[in-house]
Amino acid sequence: MKNRASHLSLTPDAIADIPESEWQDFRPGVSLYPLHGEPPGRQSSALLRYQPGASVPGHTHLGVEHIFVIQGSQEDENGYYPTGTLLISPIGSSHHVTSVEGCIVLAVWSDGIQVE
């Protein structure tokens, strides 16, 4: 995969301008816009777009994962995360993510994930 430019505006208008054809299916109801590397693999990043009610199944982090909630909200077994929240999941942590209202997040992985 070709890496994207080293900068990207993460405003709602800029994200809305990303062509639909550049979003990839990730999970049912969840699309991925790759930014760097081969998401969700080693040294990679992407935007994830959750439709209302979408979820990502339980998974374990093989490296550190950073999630920044840009729009909407998501939740897991540990809490509710509205717009502006930064989540850092350490190596070996596990969770199942859902988004009742839908959301867009920036995800940065130091290593991949293992789906449970």
HELIX and SHEET records of a PDB file:
HELIX    1   1 PRO A   12  ALA A   16  1                                   5    
HELIX    2   2 GLU A   20  GLU A   22  5                                   3    
SHEET    1   A 6 GLN A  24  ARG A  27  0                                        
SHEET    2   A 6 VAL A  30  HIS A  36 -1                                        
SHEET    3   A 6 SER A  44  TYR A  50 -1                                        
SHEET    4   A 6 CYS A 103  TRP A 109 -1                                        
SHEET    5   A 6 GLU A  65  ASP A  76 -1                                        
SHEET    6   A 6 GLY A  79  PRO A  82 -1                                        
SHEET    1   B 6 GLN A  24  ARG A  27  0                                        
SHEET    2   B 6 VAL A  30  HIS A  36 -1                                        
SHEET    3   B 6 SER A  44  TYR A  50 -1                                        
SHEET    4   B 6 CYS A 103  TRP A 109 -1                                        
SHEET    5   B 6 GLU A  65  ASP A  76 -1                                        
SHEET    6   B 6 LEU A  86  SER A  89 -1                                        
SHEET    1   C 3 SER A  94  SER A  99  0                                        
SHEET    2   C 3 ALA A  54  HIS A  61 -1                                        
SHEET    3   C 3 ILE A 113  VAL A 115 -1                                        
END                                                                             
